[in-house]
Amino acid sequence: MGVLFRLACLTVLMVVSGKPQAASKLPEVPVKTGDVVLQTSRSSRSALIRKASDSPYSHVGLVEVAKDGVFVLEAVQPVSRTPWKTWRARGVGGKVTVLRATELDSAALGRVVAEARAELGKPYDARYRWDDEAMYCSELVAKAFERGAKLNVGKQQQVKSLQLSAADLALGPQLGIDPEQTLLTPASLAVDAHFELVHSDFPIARR
């Protein structure tokens, strides 16, 4: 079964395989509103995303520090506001990389978060289209920065340029995924020059 077939058919992002790390046992990591957080998710498609993008990251979200707690705005099914400790523990080994757009002030970062919050409840996009009918994880983050702070982060890549075989690409048109279409991966956000590395539990956080 090809990579694109499995990516398209698995419509629920967070299908947990294995036991998440207990949140109470994880060391503290300082985060601020507007931070970008990346992890290796336990979703059924995680390995495929990492393979396609040649990266340890398969999921990304945006931090919101609010009066009612610390949360991660993330595009799952549907776009959700997940408690930070829950989000972090859900990743493999509780590992996380934290990036910060240091050129933006707190007001701009607040607008970025507000843009992400405006998408709450929207369905997850398993076909990775760059439209507003549904959202995938890195799309949510990139659009929040563009709309909230006029900052373009991440890089659009054609599906055919990813680490996919010819057989995988041949399945694309049958599944609504055009090999010529572009998408934006968590990996492209991880290496974006607008972000400063704040923390990482991964040996190689940025390349």
MDAnalysis code that builds the backbone (N, CA, C; Angstrom):
import MDAnalysis as mda
import numpy as np

u = mda.Universe.empty(621, n_residues=207, atom_resindex=np.repeat(np.arange(207), 3), trajectory=True)
u.add_TopologyAttr("name", ["N", "CA", "C"] * 207)
u.add_TopologyAttr("resid", np.arange(1, 208))
u.add_TopologyAttr("resname", ["MET", "GLY", "VAL", "LEU", "PHE", "ARG", "LEU", "ALA", "CYS", "LEU", "THR", "VAL", "LEU", "MET", "VAL", "VAL", "SER", "GLY", "LYS", "PRO", "GLN", "ALA", "ALA", "SER", "LYS", "LEU", "PRO", "GLU", "VAL", "PRO", "VAL", "LYS", "THR", "GLY", "ASP", "VAL", "VAL", "LEU", "GLN", "THR", "SER", "ARG", "SER", "SER", "ARG", "SER", "ALA", "LEU", "ILE", "ARG", "LYS", "ALA", "SER", "ASP", "SER", "PRO", "TYR", "SER", "HIS", "VAL", "GLY", "LEU", "VAL", "GLU", "VAL", "ALA", "LYS", "ASP", "GLY", "VAL", "PHE", "VAL", "LEU", "GLU", "ALA", "VAL", "GLN", "PRO", "VAL", "SER", "ARG", "THR", "PRO", "TRP", "LYS", "THR", "TRP", "ARG", "ALA", "ARG", "GLY", "VAL", "GLY", "GLY", "LYS", "VAL", "THR", "VAL", "LEU", "ARG", "ALA", "THR", "GLU", "LEU", "ASP", "SER", "ALA", "ALA", "LEU", "GLY", "ARG", "VAL", "VAL", "ALA", "GLU", "ALA", "ARG", "ALA", "GLU", "LEU", "GLY", "LYS", "PRO", "TYR", "ASP", "ALA", "ARG", "TYR", "ARG", "TRP", "ASP", "ASP", "GLU", "ALA", "MET", "TYR", "CYS", "SER", "GLU", "LEU", "VAL", "ALA", "LYS", "ALA", "PHE", "GLU", "ARG", "GLY", "ALA", "LYS", "LEU", "ASN", "VAL", "GLY", "LYS", "GLN", "GLN", "GLN", "VAL", "LYS", "SER", "LEU", "GLN", "LEU", "SER", "ALA", "ALA", "ASP", "LEU", "ALA", "LEU", "GLY", "PRO", "GLN", "LEU", "GLY", "ILE", "ASP", "PRO", "GLU", "GLN", "THR", "LEU", "LEU", "THR", "PRO", "ALA", "SER", "LEU", "ALA", "VAL", "ASP", "ALA", "HIS", "PHE", "GLU", "LEU", "VAL", "HIS", "SER", "ASP", "PHE", "PRO", "ILE", "ALA", "ARG", "ARG"])
u.atoms.positions = np.array([
    [0.859, -1.198, 0.000],
    [0.000, 0.000, 0.000],
    [0.888, 1.239, 0.000],
    [0.637, 2.195, -0.883],
    [1.495, 3.354, -1.027],
    [1.362, 4.352, 0.098],
    [2.379, 5.207, 0.222],
    [2.374, 6.231, 1.269],
    [1.194, 7.165, 1.108],
    [0.943, 7.648, -0.104],
    [-0.160, 8.591, -0.301],
    [-1.497, 7.947, -0.002],
    [-1.652, 6.666, -0.320],
    [-2.914, 5.992, -0.030],
    [-3.171, 5.988, 1.462],
    [-2.145, 5.652, 2.230],
    [-2.332, 5.603, 3.676],
    [-2.528, 6.995, 4.263],
    [-1.844, 7.995, 3.719],
    [-2.026, 9.364, 4.195],
    [-3.446, 9.848, 3.962],
    [-4.015, 9.501, 2.814],
    [-5.340, 9.985, 2.470],
    [-6.439, 9.251, 3.202],
    [-6.247, 7.967, 3.445],
    [-7.315, 7.157, 4.020],
    [-7.406, 7.251, 5.532],
    [-6.325, 7.632, 6.193],
    [-6.363, 7.749, 7.651],
    [-6.841, 9.138, 8.023],
    [-8.123, 9.282, 8.250],
    [-8.714, 10.604, 8.426],
    [-8.618, 11.134, 9.841],
    [-8.388, 10.281, 10.819],
    [-8.251, 10.748, 12.195],
    [-6.777, 10.850, 12.515],
    [-6.316, 12.038, 12.856],
    [-4.877, 12.268, 13.021],
    [-4.324, 11.544, 14.234],
    [-4.982, 11.662, 15.377],
    [-4.404, 11.153, 16.601],
    [-4.978, 9.789, 16.967],
    [-4.454, 8.741, 16.372],
    [-4.792, 7.389, 16.755],
    [-3.597, 6.872, 17.534],
    [-3.742, 6.756, 18.845],
    [-2.595, 6.487, 19.700],
    [-2.203, 5.018, 19.645],
    [-0.920, 4.779, 19.445],
    [-0.373, 3.437, 19.527],
    [0.732, 3.460, 20.564],
    [0.536, 2.785, 21.659],
    [1.490, 2.856, 22.743],
    [1.003, 3.811, 23.822],
    [1.638, 3.763, 24.960],
    [1.209, 4.544, 26.109],
    [1.937, 5.869, 26.168],
    [1.214, 6.998, 26.236],
    [1.871, 8.303, 26.332],
    [2.671, 8.425, 27.624],
    [3.694, 9.258, 27.577],
    [4.489, 9.553, 28.765],
    [3.607, 10.271, 29.778],
    [3.723, 9.900, 31.061],
    [2.943, 10.568, 32.105],
    [3.354, 12.032, 32.191],
    [2.369, 12.941, 32.106],
    [2.661, 14.373, 32.097],
    [3.382, 14.810, 33.361],
    [3.053, 14.187, 34.495],
    [3.650, 14.587, 35.772],
    [5.139, 14.264, 35.858],
    [5.616, 13.362, 34.997],
    [7.012, 12.944, 35.044],
    [7.902, 13.726, 34.079],
    [7.312, 14.563, 33.265],
    [8.085, 15.302, 32.286],
    [8.701, 16.547, 32.915],
    [9.973, 16.851, 32.615],
    [10.590, 18.072, 33.145],
    [9.924, 19.312, 32.558],
    [9.958, 20.389, 33.303],
    [9.337, 21.635, 32.857],
    [10.071, 22.211, 31.649],
    [9.312, 22.750, 30.736],
    [9.862, 23.449, 29.574],
    [9.188, 24.807, 29.499],
    [9.953, 25.911, 29.524],
    [9.340, 27.241, 29.487],
    [8.772, 27.549, 28.107],
    [7.513, 27.939, 28.068],
    [6.883, 28.321, 26.805],
    [6.152, 29.650, 26.975],
    [5.997, 30.352, 25.854],
    [5.292, 31.628, 25.838],
    [4.236, 31.611, 24.736],
    [3.302, 32.536, 24.838],
    [2.294, 32.684, 23.797],
    [2.968, 32.922, 22.445],
    [2.531, 32.162, 21.458],
    [3.080, 32.299, 20.117],
    [4.214, 31.357, 19.801],
    [4.693, 30.610, 20.793],
    [5.749, 29.631, 20.524],
    [5.222, 28.528, 19.613],
    [6.094, 28.045, 18.757],
    [5.780, 26.916, 17.881],
    [6.380, 25.669, 18.514],
    [5.557, 24.639, 18.682],
    [6.022, 23.416, 19.327],
    [5.861, 22.231, 18.373],
    [6.901, 21.424, 18.288],
    [6.918, 20.272, 17.382],
    [7.190, 18.997, 18.158],
    [6.622, 17.891, 17.666],
    [6.801, 16.604, 18.317],
    [6.714, 15.480, 17.289],
    [7.073, 14.284, 17.741],
    [6.803, 13.069, 16.984],
    [5.491, 12.524, 17.526],
    [4.432, 12.631, 16.765],
    [3.127, 12.194, 17.261],
    [3.033, 10.680, 17.246],
    [2.016, 10.161, 17.916],
    [1.733, 8.734, 17.939],
    [0.631, 8.375, 16.951],
    [0.350, 9.264, 16.032],
    [-0.707, 9.010, 15.061],
    [-0.317, 7.884, 14.120],
    [-1.324, 7.303, 13.487],
    [-1.085, 6.198, 12.566],
    [-0.268, 6.626, 11.348],
    [-0.255, 7.920, 11.057],
    [0.471, 8.383, 9.884],
    [1.825, 9.015, 10.218],
    [2.211, 9.010, 11.481],
    [3.422, 9.712, 11.908],
    [4.669, 9.261, 11.153],
    [4.870, 7.960, 11.064],
    [6.076, 7.458, 10.400],
    [6.115, 7.873, 8.940],
    [4.956, 7.928, 8.309],
    [4.898, 8.294, 6.894],
    [5.230, 9.770, 6.689],
    [4.734, 10.606, 7.588],
    [5.029, 12.041, 7.499],
    [6.522, 12.279, 7.704],
    [7.097, 11.583, 8.674],
    [8.523, 11.750, 8.938],
    [9.367, 11.256, 7.764],
    [8.943, 10.155, 7.173],
    [9.664, 9.642, 6.013],
    [9.579, 10.612, 4.842],
    [8.381, 11.102, 4.572],
    [8.179, 11.990, 3.421],
    [8.964, 13.284, 3.550],
    [9.127, 13.781, 4.782],
    [9.804, 15.067, 4.986],
    [11.230, 14.916, 5.520],
    [11.677, 13.663, 5.707],
    [13.020, 13.401, 6.207],
    [13.286, 14.187, 7.489],
    [12.411, 13.982, 8.472],
    [12.439, 14.781, 9.700],
    [11.926, 13.953, 10.873],
    [12.341, 14.284, 12.107],
    [11.774, 13.602, 13.274],
    [10.384, 14.119, 13.644],
    [9.956, 15.197, 13.003],
    [8.696, 15.835, 13.389],
    [7.531, 15.410, 12.497],
    [6.416, 15.108, 13.146],
    [5.213, 14.775, 12.389],
    [4.002, 15.589, 12.837],
    [4.177, 16.461, 13.829],
    [3.056, 17.278, 14.283],
    [3.578, 18.594, 14.854],
    [2.784, 19.644, 14.691],
    [3.179, 20.974, 15.150],
    [1.950, 21.733, 15.638],
    [2.160, 22.608, 16.615],
    [1.074, 23.426, 17.135],
    [1.593, 24.775, 17.598],
    [0.691, 25.564, 18.150],
    [0.988, 26.940, 18.558],
    [0.561, 27.131, 20.009],
    [1.475, 27.647, 20.832],
    [1.213, 27.795, 22.269],
    [0.372, 29.031, 22.564],
    [-0.569, 28.871, 23.493],
    [-1.322, 29.999, 24.048],
    [-1.228, 29.926, 25.565],
    [-0.627, 30.947, 26.181],
    [-0.593, 31.066, 27.637],
    [-1.720, 32.008, 28.035],
    [-2.733, 31.476, 28.707],
    [-3.943, 32.235, 29.015],
    [-4.255, 32.169, 30.513],
    [-5.251, 32.914, 30.925],
    [-5.649, 32.932, 32.333],
    [-6.114, 31.567, 32.808],
    [-6.680, 30.792, 31.894],
    [-7.192, 29.477, 32.281],
    [-6.174, 28.357, 32.065],
    [-4.941, 28.711, 31.735],
    [-3.909, 27.706, 31.614],
    [-3.046, 27.872, 30.377],
    [-2.214, 26.880, 30.132],
    [-1.347, 26.864, 28.955],
    [-1.883, 25.805, 27.996],
    [-2.046, 26.202, 26.729],
    [-2.675, 25.335, 25.737],
    [-1.852, 25.298, 24.456],
    [-2.157, 24.294, 23.634],
    [-1.606, 24.222, 22.281],
    [-2.768, 24.215, 21.302],
    [-2.753, 25.168, 20.399],
    [-3.735, 25.214, 19.324],
    [-3.203, 24.316, 18.214],
    [-3.978, 23.315, 17.837],
    [-3.493, 22.307, 16.899],
    [-4.598, 21.857, 15.954],
    [-4.194, 21.518, 14.751],
    [-5.133, 20.974, 13.773],
    [-5.107, 19.455, 13.871],
    [-6.081, 18.943, 14.631],
    [-6.376, 17.522, 14.662],
    [-7.810, 17.411, 14.154],
    [-8.544, 16.421, 14.583],
    [-9.932, 16.296, 14.151],
    [-10.860, 16.540, 15.325],
    [-11.389, 17.779, 15.499],
    [-11.169, 18.965, 14.669],
    [-10.033, 19.813, 15.236],
    [-9.858, 21.041, 14.693],
    [-8.888, 21.976, 15.250],
    [-9.249, 22.208, 16.713],
    [-8.268, 22.059, 17.599],
    [-8.546, 22.027, 19.030],
    [-7.589, 22.894, 19.839],
    [-8.002, 23.158, 21.073],
    [-7.195, 23.875, 22.061],
    [-6.906, 22.873, 23.173],
    [-5.722, 22.293, 23.112],
    [-5.366, 21.178, 23.978],
    [-4.453, 21.638, 25.110],
    [-4.709, 21.227, 26.355],
    [-3.786, 21.587, 27.442],
    [-2.351, 21.197, 27.103],
    [-1.444, 22.104, 27.377],
    [-0.034, 21.919, 27.023],
    [0.529, 20.599, 27.546],
    [0.274, 20.284, 28.817],
    [0.829, 19.060, 29.389],
    [0.264, 17.821, 28.704],
    [-1.002, 17.867, 28.358],
    [-1.626, 16.746, 27.646],
    [-1.007, 16.596, 26.268],
    [-0.845, 17.730, 25.574],
    [-0.269, 17.720, 24.218],
    [1.139, 17.152, 24.245],
    [1.937, 17.625, 25.182],
    [3.325, 17.187, 25.243],
    [3.434, 15.703, 25.580],
    [2.651, 15.253, 26.547],
    [2.702, 13.848, 26.962],
    [2.259, 12.909, 25.851],
    [1.450, 13.405, 24.944],
    [0.931, 12.588, 23.850],
    [2.007, 12.258, 22.815],
    [3.048, 13.072, 22.754],
    [4.129, 12.818, 21.804],
    [5.033, 11.686, 22.270],
    [5.741, 11.072, 21.356],
    [6.624, 9.956, 21.674],
    [7.705, 10.419, 22.657],
    [7.765, 9.769, 23.801],
    [8.763, 10.094, 24.803],
    [8.574, 11.440, 25.476],
    [7.466, 12.128, 25.183],
    [7.254, 13.467, 25.716],
    [8.217, 14.490, 25.147],
    [8.904, 14.128, 24.062],
    [9.908, 15.022, 23.479],
    [9.240, 16.171, 22.729],
    [9.863, 17.338, 22.827],
    [9.316, 18.518, 22.163],
    [10.446, 19.448, 21.747],
    [10.232, 20.145, 20.655],
    [11.093, 21.254, 20.255],
    [10.262, 22.518, 20.307],
    [10.818, 23.570, 20.917],
    [10.122, 24.848, 21.067],
    [10.867, 25.917, 20.274],
    [10.143, 26.592, 19.382],
    [10.709, 27.666, 18.565],
    [9.985, 28.965, 18.874],
    [10.684, 30.089, 18.728],
    [10.090, 31.390, 19.058],
    [10.424, 32.418, 17.981],
    [9.405, 33.160, 17.563],
    [9.597, 34.233, 16.582],
    [9.998, 35.496, 17.342],
    [11.286, 35.653, 17.608],
    [11.767, 36.725, 18.485],
    [11.621, 38.112, 17.875],
    [11.427, 38.199, 16.556],
    [11.271, 39.517, 15.937],
    [9.873, 40.095, 16.143],
    [8.956, 39.292, 16.647],
    [7.587, 39.754, 16.883],
    [7.392, 40.123, 18.344],
    [6.666, 41.213, 18.596],
    [6.378, 41.600, 19.978],
    [5.147, 40.835, 20.484],
    [4.831, 41.038, 21.762],
    [3.743, 40.280, 22.374],
    [2.395, 40.573, 21.728],
    [2.205, 41.801, 21.266],
    [0.940, 42.154, 20.618],
    [0.772, 41.383, 19.313],
    [1.846, 41.314, 18.534],
    [1.792, 40.579, 17.272],
    [1.568, 39.095, 17.510],
    [2.243, 38.542, 18.506],
    [2.075, 37.126, 18.815],
    [0.660, 36.836, 19.322],
    [0.089, 37.806, 20.022],
    [-1.294, 37.659, 20.454],
    [-2.237, 37.591, 19.276],
    [-1.953, 38.376, 18.246],
    [-2.790, 38.337, 17.042],
    [-2.615, 37.008, 16.299],
    [-1.393, 36.483, 16.309],
    [-1.144, 35.189, 15.684],
    [-1.997, 34.109, 16.353],
    [-1.979, 34.107, 17.665],
    [-2.767, 33.124, 18.413],
    [-4.262, 33.319, 18.166],
    [-4.702, 34.567, 18.087],
    [-6.116, 34.844, 17.829],
    [-6.550, 34.282, 16.476],
    [-5.663, 34.368, 15.490],
    [-5.983, 33.812, 14.169],
    [-6.119, 32.292, 14.237],
    [-5.257, 31.656, 15.009],
    [-5.361, 30.202, 15.158],
    [-6.638, 29.826, 15.911],
    [-6.975, 30.595, 16.929],
    [-8.203, 30.317, 17.688],
    [-9.440, 30.451, 16.820],
    [-9.392, 31.327, 15.841],
    [-10.545, 31.536, 14.957],
    [-10.868, 30.280, 14.142],
    [-9.920, 29.337, 14.071],
    [-10.124, 28.109, 13.302],
    [-10.615, 26.948, 14.164],
    [-10.819, 27.169, 15.462],
    [-11.259, 26.090, 16.348],
    [-12.544, 25.447, 15.830],
    [-12.569, 24.134, 15.845],
    [-13.743, 23.399, 15.388],
    [-13.726, 23.037, 13.921],
    [-12.787, 23.609, 13.168],
    [-12.707, 23.305, 11.732],
    [-12.172, 21.884, 11.557],
    [-12.655, 21.140, 10.555],
    [-12.203, 19.755, 10.365],
    [-10.742, 19.660, 9.933],
    [-10.164, 18.496, 10.222],
    [-8.793, 18.220, 9.808],
    [-8.764, 17.905, 8.317],
    [-7.731, 18.390, 7.638],
    [-7.613, 18.202, 6.191],
    [-6.631, 17.073, 5.877],
    [-7.159, 15.889, 5.558],
    [-6.322, 14.727, 5.239],
    [-5.753, 14.782, 3.830],
    [-6.204, 15.771, 3.022],
    [-5.696, 15.870, 1.647],
    [-4.701, 17.017, 1.480],
    [-4.452, 17.747, 2.546],
    [-3.406, 18.775, 2.554],
    [-3.615, 19.859, 1.506],
    [-4.840, 20.321, 1.410],
    [-5.144, 21.408, 0.473],
    [-4.906, 22.751, 1.162],
    [-4.456, 23.739, 0.386],
    [-4.189, 25.072, 0.935],
    [-5.439, 25.935, 0.756],
    [-6.527, 25.506, 1.398],
    [-7.760, 26.289, 1.376],
    [-8.244, 26.430, 2.812],
    [-9.385, 27.063, 3.003],
    [-9.856, 27.313, 4.361],
    [-11.020, 26.424, 4.775],
    [-11.331, 25.425, 3.993],
    [-12.436, 24.532, 4.342],
    [-12.049, 23.576, 5.461],
    [-10.793, 23.203, 5.500],
    [-10.250, 22.317, 6.529],
    [-8.793, 22.685, 6.730],
    [-8.196, 22.213, 7.833],
    [-6.824, 22.587, 8.161],
    [-5.994, 21.366, 8.537],
    [-4.731, 21.351, 8.091],
    [-3.785, 20.393, 8.638],
    [-2.809, 21.155, 9.533],
    [-2.016, 20.443, 10.328],
    [-1.322, 21.069, 11.451],
    [-0.392, 22.220, 11.070],
    [0.481, 21.999, 10.108],
    [1.428, 23.055, 9.751],
    [0.757, 24.187, 8.978],
    [-0.332, 23.884, 8.300],
    [-1.112, 24.932, 7.627],
    [-1.691, 25.901, 8.651],
    [-2.231, 25.361, 9.746],
    [-2.803, 26.204, 10.798],
    [-1.763, 27.176, 11.341],
    [-0.570, 26.681, 11.628],
    [0.484, 27.519, 12.191],
    [0.946, 28.577, 11.184],
    [1.195, 28.158, 9.961],
    [1.689, 29.094, 8.951],
    [0.674, 30.192, 8.653],
    [-0.601, 29.840, 8.534],
    [-1.622, 30.839, 8.237],
    [-1.836, 31.786, 9.409],
    [-1.680, 31.292, 10.635],
    [-1.816, 32.157, 11.806],
    [-0.743, 33.244, 11.806],
    [0.492, 32.885, 11.462],
    [1.567, 33.877, 11.416],
    [1.381, 34.852, 10.255],
    [0.940, 34.340, 9.121],
    [0.761, 35.219, 7.959],
    [-0.375, 36.207, 8.203],
    [-1.473, 35.734, 8.743],
    [-2.641, 36.591, 8.936],
    [-2.542, 37.469, 10.179],
    [-1.875, 36.978, 11.198],
    [-1.786, 37.744, 12.437],
    [-0.618, 38.700, 12.498],
    [0.467, 38.385, 11.762],
    [1.682, 39.203, 11.863],
    [2.333, 39.494, 10.519],
    [1.679, 39.121, 9.424],
    [2.233, 39.345, 8.081],
    [3.613, 38.702, 7.940],
    [3.785, 37.562, 8.591],
    [5.068, 36.861, 8.567],
    [4.885, 35.508, 7.873],
    [5.624, 35.312, 6.791],
    [5.542, 34.060, 6.048],
    [6.560, 33.076, 6.601],
    [6.076, 31.985, 7.154],
    [6.954, 30.983, 7.748],
    [6.711, 29.628, 7.081],
    [7.728, 28.785, 7.091],
    [7.630, 27.495, 6.434],
    [7.809, 27.625, 4.936],
    [7.832, 26.511, 4.274],
    [8.071, 26.495, 2.830],
    [7.116, 25.536, 2.149],
    [6.437, 26.032, 1.130],
    [5.579, 25.184, 0.320],
    [6.446, 24.267, -0.549],
    [6.104, 22.991, -0.582],
    [6.827, 22.024, -1.405],
    [5.832, 21.211, -2.225],
    [6.216, 20.882, -3.439],
    [5.362, 20.012, -4.233],
    [5.386, 18.597, -3.658],
    [4.246, 17.940, -3.708],
    [4.156, 16.573, -3.214],
    [5.220, 15.696, -3.879],
    [5.405, 15.878, -5.172],
    [6.358, 15.032, -5.900],
    [7.809, 15.274, -5.494],
    [8.084, 16.366, -4.778],
    [9.452, 16.640, -4.345],
    [9.783, 15.985, -3.006],
    [8.786, 15.413, -2.333],
    [9.010, 14.765, -1.047],
    [9.589, 13.365, -1.245],
    [9.917, 12.713, -0.138],
    [10.558, 11.396, -0.190],
    [9.516, 10.309, -0.450],
    [8.931, 10.337, -1.644],
    [7.888, 9.397, -2.037],
    [8.318, 8.626, -3.266],
    [7.906, 7.376, -3.340],
    [8.263, 6.550, -4.488],
    [7.372, 6.875, -5.680],
    [7.762, 6.390, -6.853],
    [6.955, 6.580, -8.060],
    [5.590, 5.928, -7.907],
    [5.540, 4.780, -7.233],
    [4.264, 4.095, -7.016],
    [3.346, 4.921, -6.124],
    [3.912, 5.541, -5.106],
    [3.119, 6.396, -4.218],
    [2.528, 7.567, -4.997],
    [3.352, 8.221, -5.807],
    [2.911, 9.383, -6.564],
    [1.839, 9.014, -7.581],
    [1.915, 7.815, -8.151],
    [0.932, 7.390, -9.145],
    [-0.461, 7.246, -8.545],
    [-0.543, 6.994, -7.238],
    [-1.837, 6.844, -6.573],
    [-2.510, 8.183, -6.279],
    [-1.725, 9.244, -6.276],
    [-2.230, 10.545, -5.874],
    [-3.508, 10.997, -6.541],
    [-3.568, 11.058, -7.882],
    [-4.765, 11.550, -8.559],
    [-6.030, 10.759, -8.222],
    [-5.897, 9.469, -7.941],
    [-7.050, 8.651, -7.593],
    [-7.615, 9.018, -6.216],
    [-6.776, 9.632, -5.401],
    [-7.152, 9.907, -4.013],
    [-7.354, 11.385, -3.729],
    [-7.368, 12.176, -4.789],
    [-7.573, 13.600, -4.588],
    [-6.330, 14.355, -4.193],
    [-5.171, 13.722, -4.306],
    [-3.901, 14.363, -3.995],
    [-3.096, 14.460, -5.279],
    [-2.923, 15.659, -5.754],
    [-2.198, 15.898, -7.000],
    [-0.702, 15.973, -6.711],
    [0.125, 15.155, -7.355],
    [1.569, 15.233, -7.123],
    [2.155, 16.619, -7.396],
    [1.427, 17.427, -8.181],
    [1.893, 18.780, -8.477],
    [1.491, 19.785, -7.400],
    [0.561, 19.408, -6.522],
    [0.100, 20.366, -5.511],
    [1.193, 20.601, -4.484],
    [1.094, 21.713, -3.777],
    [2.078, 22.026, -2.755],
    [1.493, 21.832, -1.372],
    [2.366, 21.580, -0.427],
    [1.973, 21.511, 0.975],
    [3.125, 22.026, 1.816],
    [2.857, 22.221, 3.097],
    [3.853, 22.772, 4.013],
    [3.986, 21.804, 5.182],
    [5.175, 21.272, 5.397],
    [5.387, 20.246, 6.412],
    [5.853, 20.841, 7.744],
    [5.673, 20.107, 8.850],
    [6.269, 20.543, 10.118],
    [7.771, 20.731, 9.998],
    [8.414, 19.898, 9.177],
    [9.868, 19.998, 9.008],
    [10.284, 21.349, 8.457],
    [9.476, 21.917, 7.554],
    [9.843, 23.211, 6.975],
    [9.724, 24.332, 7.996],
    [8.814, 24.204, 8.949],
    [8.709, 25.181, 10.034],
    [9.895, 25.042, 10.985],
    [10.339, 23.816, 11.189],
    [11.432, 23.564, 12.131],
    [12.728, 24.251, 11.734],
    [12.926, 24.465, 10.433],
    [14.183, 25.068, 9.976],
    [14.005, 26.514, 9.508],
    [12.837, 27.081, 9.733],
    [12.582, 28.442, 9.263],
    [13.439, 29.455, 10.031],
    [14.071, 30.360, 9.297],
    [15.006, 31.323, 9.892],
    [14.323, 32.364, 10.769],
    [12.994, 32.499, 10.675],
    [12.290, 33.462, 11.524],
    [12.189, 32.989, 12.976],
    [12.475, 31.711, 13.200],
    [12.331, 31.149, 14.538],
    [13.681, 30.911, 15.197],
    [13.719, 31.174, 16.492],
    [14.891, 30.904, 17.317],
    [14.606, 29.657, 18.150],
    [15.592, 28.782, 18.252],
    [15.438, 27.578, 19.050],
    [15.475, 27.925, 20.538],
    [14.419, 27.566, 21.250],
    [14.317, 27.817, 22.690],
    [14.652, 26.561, 23.489],
    [14.165, 25.436, 22.993],
    [14.369, 24.171, 23.708],
    [14.172, 23.025, 22.730],
    [14.933, 21.948, 22.929],
    [14.666, 20.733, 22.153],
    [15.148, 19.503, 22.892],
    [14.326, 18.454, 22.850],
    [14.696, 17.152, 23.395],
    [15.221, 16.238, 22.283],
    [15.278, 16.767, 21.055],
    [15.746, 15.991, 19.921],
    [17.238, 16.259, 19.689],
    [18.012, 15.232, 19.357],
    [19.458, 15.414, 19.131],
    [19.774, 16.442, 18.056],
    [18.985, 16.395, 16.954],
    [19.180, 17.348, 15.875],
    [17.871, 18.092, 15.689],
    [17.788, 19.295, 16.262],
    [16.534, 20.042, 16.237],
    [16.363, 20.833, 14.948],
    [17.476, 21.368, 14.436],
    [17.402, 22.211, 13.247],
    [18.581, 21.879, 12.340],
    [18.320, 21.949, 11.039],
    [19.389, 21.660, 10.078],
    [19.471, 22.811, 9.086],
])
